[in-house]
Amino acid sequence: MTWRGPTDFYHIPENSKMNSENFCDSVLEPMFTKDIPRLYGRDAKKVVLHMDSASSHTSRDTYNWLNQRKIKYITNEQWLPNSPKASPMDYFGNGYFKSQMAKRQYSTMRGMLAAAKQEWSKVSPAMCRNALSSWSSRVLAIHKARGHDVPS
Protein backbone atom coordinates (compact mmCIF):
# COMPACT_ATOMS: atom_id res chain seq x y z
CA MET A 1 0.00 0.00 0.00
CA THR A 2 1.14 3.54 -0.70
CA TRP A 3 0.05 7.06 0.13
CA ARG A 4 -1.51 7.27 -3.32
CA GLY A 5 -3.36 3.98 -3.05
CA PRO A 6 -2.89 0.26 -2.96
CA THR A 7 -0.57 -1.66 -5.22
CA ASP A 8 -1.91 -4.63 -7.11
CA PHE A 9 -2.55 -7.82 -5.18
CA TYR A 10 0.48 -10.11 -5.25
CA HIS A 11 0.71 -13.70 -4.18
CA ILE A 12 3.38 -16.35 -4.29
CA PRO A 13 2.44 -19.41 -6.36
CA GLU A 14 1.10 -22.40 -4.46
CA ASN A 15 3.78 -24.80 -3.16
CA SER A 16 6.43 -22.08 -3.44
CA LYS A 17 8.63 -20.98 -0.61
CA MET A 18 8.68 -17.29 0.26
CA ASN A 19 12.36 -16.54 -0.16
CA SER A 20 14.23 -13.51 -1.43
CA GLU A 21 14.17 -14.74 -5.03
CA ASN A 22 10.38 -15.17 -5.04
CA PHE A 23 9.91 -11.90 -3.15
CA CYS A 24 12.00 -9.96 -5.66
CA ASP A 25 10.54 -11.66 -8.74
CA SER A 26 6.88 -11.94 -7.71
CA VAL A 27 6.43 -8.81 -5.59
CA LEU A 28 9.16 -6.20 -5.90
CA GLU A 29 9.71 -6.44 -9.66
CA PRO A 30 6.06 -5.86 -10.64
CA MET A 31 5.59 -3.33 -7.86
CA PHE A 32 8.49 -1.16 -8.99
CA THR A 33 8.00 -1.59 -12.74
CA LYS A 34 4.21 -1.23 -12.76
CA ASP A 35 2.58 0.03 -9.54
CA ILE A 36 5.00 2.69 -8.35
CA PRO A 37 5.29 4.34 -11.81
CA ARG A 38 1.49 4.20 -12.19
CA LEU A 39 0.90 5.72 -8.75
CA TYR A 40 3.81 8.17 -8.60
CA GLY A 41 4.88 9.00 -12.15
CA ARG A 42 7.88 11.32 -12.08
CA ASP A 43 7.99 11.11 -8.27
CA ALA A 44 8.62 7.34 -8.31
CA LYS A 45 12.27 7.80 -7.29
CA LYS A 46 11.12 9.50 -4.07
CA VAL A 47 9.29 6.38 -2.84
CA VAL A 48 10.81 4.71 0.22
CA LEU A 49 10.01 1.02 0.69
CA HIS A 50 9.03 -0.05 4.21
CA MET A 51 9.19 -3.79 4.78
CA ASP A 52 8.98 -5.85 7.94
CA SER A 53 11.70 -8.14 9.29
CA ALA A 54 10.77 -11.24 7.29
CA SER A 55 13.89 -13.05 6.14
CA SER A 56 12.88 -12.65 2.48
CA HIS A 57 12.74 -8.89 3.04
CA THR A 58 16.03 -8.54 4.90
CA SER A 59 18.23 -10.92 2.96
CA ARG A 60 21.41 -9.77 1.27
CA ASP A 61 19.92 -10.80 -2.09
CA THR A 62 16.87 -8.57 -1.56
CA TYR A 63 19.02 -5.63 -0.47
CA ASN A 64 21.29 -6.19 -3.50
CA TRP A 65 18.23 -6.23 -5.78
CA LEU A 66 17.01 -2.94 -4.30
CA ASN A 67 20.45 -1.32 -4.36
CA GLN A 68 21.07 -2.27 -8.00
CA ARG A 69 17.85 -0.48 -8.94
CA LYS A 70 18.56 2.49 -6.64
CA ILE A 71 15.34 1.93 -4.72
CA LYS A 72 15.24 3.61 -1.32
CA TYR A 73 14.22 1.42 1.60
CA ILE A 74 14.26 1.24 5.38
CA THR A 75 16.96 -1.27 6.36
CA ASN A 76 16.63 -3.99 8.94
CA GLU A 77 18.95 -1.99 11.21
CA GLN A 78 16.61 1.02 10.99
CA TRP A 79 13.55 -1.11 11.65
CA LEU A 80 11.94 -1.53 15.09
CA PRO A 81 12.36 -5.31 15.54
CA ASN A 82 10.17 -5.66 18.64
CA SER A 83 7.33 -3.70 17.11
CA PRO A 84 5.29 -5.56 14.53
CA LYS A 85 2.49 -2.99 14.83
CA ALA A 86 4.72 -0.28 13.32
CA SER A 87 4.35 -1.63 9.78
CA PRO A 88 1.30 -0.18 7.99
CA MET A 89 0.62 -3.55 6.40
CA ASP A 90 0.62 -5.14 9.86
CA TYR A 91 -1.55 -2.62 11.70
CA PHE A 92 -3.96 -1.99 8.84
CA GLY A 93 -3.53 -3.89 5.57
CA ASN A 94 -3.31 -7.47 6.79
CA GLY A 95 -5.93 -7.07 9.53
CA TYR A 96 -8.44 -5.38 7.25
CA PHE A 97 -7.79 -7.91 4.51
CA LYS A 98 -8.18 -10.89 6.85
CA SER A 99 -11.43 -9.54 8.29
CA GLN A 100 -12.86 -9.05 4.79
CA MET A 101 -11.74 -12.50 3.67
CA ALA A 102 -13.35 -14.08 6.74
CA LYS A 103 -16.72 -12.90 5.38
CA ARG A 104 -16.16 -14.64 2.04
CA GLN A 105 -16.85 -18.22 1.07
CA TYR A 106 -14.71 -20.16 -1.38
CA SER A 107 -13.81 -23.82 -1.80
CA THR A 108 -10.84 -23.80 -4.15
CA MET A 109 -7.51 -22.05 -4.36
CA ARG A 110 -8.68 -20.31 -7.53
CA GLY A 111 -11.81 -19.12 -5.71
CA MET A 112 -9.78 -17.90 -2.76
CA LEU A 113 -7.43 -15.94 -5.01
CA ALA A 114 -10.34 -14.40 -6.91
CA ALA A 115 -11.96 -13.36 -3.62
CA ALA A 116 -8.64 -11.99 -2.33
CA LYS A 117 -8.05 -9.90 -5.44
CA GLN A 118 -11.60 -8.60 -5.29
CA GLU A 119 -11.31 -7.62 -1.61
CA TRP A 120 -7.89 -6.00 -2.09
CA SER A 121 -9.28 -3.96 -4.99
CA LYS A 122 -11.75 -2.38 -2.53
CA VAL A 123 -8.93 -0.75 -0.54
CA SER A 124 -9.11 2.93 -1.43
CA PRO A 125 -6.40 5.59 -1.51
CA ALA A 126 -8.20 7.26 1.42
CA MET A 127 -7.94 4.06 3.48
CA CYS A 128 -4.22 3.87 2.69
CA ARG A 129 -3.65 7.52 3.63
CA ASN A 130 -5.57 7.09 6.87
CA ALA A 131 -3.45 4.10 7.86
CA LEU A 132 -0.19 5.75 6.83
CA SER A 133 -1.06 8.98 8.65
CA SER A 134 -0.80 7.17 11.99
CA TRP A 135 2.65 5.74 11.22
CA SER A 136 4.77 8.54 12.72
CA SER A 137 2.78 8.64 15.96
CA ARG A 138 3.07 4.84 16.25
CA VAL A 139 6.83 4.99 15.76
CA LEU A 140 7.12 7.78 18.34
CA ALA A 141 5.06 5.79 20.87
CA ILE A 142 7.26 2.75 20.30
CA HIS A 143 10.37 4.90 20.72
CA LYS A 144 9.00 6.26 24.00
CA ALA A 145 8.33 2.67 25.09
CA ARG A 146 12.03 1.98 24.44
CA GLY A 147 11.44 -0.19 21.39
CA HIS A 148 8.63 -2.28 22.76
CA ASP A 149 5.30 -2.73 21.12
CA VAL A 150 2.45 -0.46 22.08
CA PRO A 151 -1.27 -1.25 22.17
CA SER A 152 -3.26 -0.73 18.97
C-alpha positions in Angstrom: 0.0 0.0 0.0 1.1 3.5 -0.7 0.0 7.1 0.1 -1.5 7.3 -3.3 -3.4 4.0 -3.1 -2.9 0.3 -3.0 -0.6 -1.7 -5.2 -1.9 -4.6 -7.1 -2.6 -7.8 -5.2 0.5 -10.1 -5.2 0.7 -13.7 -4.2 3.4 -16.4 -4.3 2.4 -19.4 -6.4 1.1 -22.4 -4.5 3.8 -24.8 -3.2 6.4 -22.1 -3.4 8.6 -21.0 -0.6 8.7 -17.3 0.3 12.4 -16.5 -0.2 14.2 -13.5 -1.4 14.2 -14.7 -5.0 10.4 -15.2 -5.0 9.9 -11.9 -3.1 12.0 -10.0 -5.7 10.5 -11.7 -8.7 6.9 -11.9 -7.7 6.4 -8.8 -5.6 9.2 -6.2 -5.9 9.7 -6.4 -9.7 6.1 -5.9 -10.6 5.6 -3.3 -7.9 8.5 -1.2 -9.0 8.0 -1.6 -12.7 4.2 -1.2 -12.8 2.6 0.0 -9.5 5.0 2.7 -8.4 5.3 4.3 -11.8 1.5 4.2 -12.2 0.9 5.7 -8.8 3.8 8.2 -8.6 4.9 9.0 -12.1 7.9 11.3 -12.1 8.0 11.1 -8.3 8.6 7.3 -8.3 12.3 7.8 -7.3 11.1 9.5 -4.1 9.3 6.4 -2.8 10.8 4.7 0.2 10.0 1.0 0.7 9.0 -0.1 4.2 9.2 -3.8 4.8 9.0 -5.8 7.9 11.7 -8.1 9.3 10.8 -11.2 7.3 13.9 -13.1 6.1 12.9 -12.7 2.5 12.7 -8.9 3.0 16.0 -8.5 4.9 18.2 -10.9 3.0 21.4 -9.8 1.3 19.9 -10.8 -2.1 16.9 -8.6 -1.6 19.0 -5.6 -0.5 21.3 -6.2 -3.5 18.2 -6.2 -5.8 17.0 -2.9 -4.3 20.5 -1.3 -4.4 21.1 -2.3 -8.0 17.9 -0.5 -8.9 18.6 2.5 -6.6 15.3 1.9 -4.7 15.2 3.6 -1.3 14.2 1.4 1.6 14.3 1.2 5.4 17.0 -1.3 6.4 16.6 -4.0 8.9 18.9 -2.0 11.2 16.6 1.0 11.0 13.5 -1.1 11.7 11.9 -1.5 15.1 12.4 -5.3 15.5 10.2 -5.7 18.6 7.3 -3.7 17.1 5.3 -5.6 14.5 2.5 -3.0 14.8 4.7 -0.3 13.3 4.4 -1.6 9.8 1.3 -0.2 8.0 0.6 -3.6 6.4 0.6 -5.1 9.9 -1.5 -2.6 11.7 -4.0 -2.0 8.8 -3.5 -3.9 5.6 -3.3 -7.5 6.8 -5.9 -7.1 9.5 -8.4 -5.4 7.2 -7.8 -7.9 4.5 -8.2 -10.9 6.9 -11.4 -9.5 8.3 -12.9 -9.0 4.8 -11.7 -12.5 3.7 -13.4 -14.1 6.7 -16.7 -12.9 5.4 -16.2 -14.6 2.0 -16.8 -18.2 1.1 -14.7 -20.2 -1.4 -13.8 -23.8 -1.8 -10.8 -23.8 -4.2 -7.5 -22.0 -4.4 -8.7 -20.3 -7.5 -11.8 -19.1 -5.7 -9.8 -17.9 -2.8 -7.4 -15.9 -5.0 -10.3 -14.4 -6.9 -12.0 -13.4 -3.6 -8.6 -12.0 -2.3 -8.1 -9.9 -5.4 -11.6 -8.6 -5.3 -11.3 -7.6 -1.6 -7.9 -6.0 -2.1 -9.3 -4.0 -5.0 -11.7 -2.4 -2.5 -8.9 -0.8 -0.5 -9.1 2.9 -1.4 -6.4 5.6 -1.5 -8.2 7.3 1.4 -7.9 4.1 3.5 -4.2 3.9 2.7 -3.6 7.5 3.6 -5.6 7.1 6.9 -3.4 4.1 7.9 -0.2 5.8 6.8 -1.1 9.0 8.7 -0.8 7.2 12.0 2.6 5.7 11.2 4.8 8.5 12.7 2.8 8.6 16.0 3.1 4.8 16.3 6.8 5.0 15.8 7.1 7.8 18.3 5.1 5.8 20.9 7.3 2.7 20.3 10.4 4.9 20.7 9.0 6.3 24.0 8.3 2.7 25.1 12.0 2.0 24.4 11.4 -0.2 21.4 8.6 -2.3 22.8 5.3 -2.7 21.1 2.5 -0.5 22.1 -1.3 -1.3 22.2 -3.3 -0.7 19.0 
